């Protein structure tokens, strides 16, 4: 696991705690959006080992 995945998972955990413990204001849901973006982005970038060479 790299740092991006760990931060994404941490943001989703904080979102889950904030959404169920607090009154869930709008900025709490931004944590879910950013966390999911980081996880998906890091998985896609990690899977792309070979970059295409320009012709």
Secondary structure, 3 states (H helix, E strand, C coil): CCHHHHHHHHHHHHHHHHHHHCCCCHHHHHHHHHHHHHHHHHHHHHHCCCCCCCC
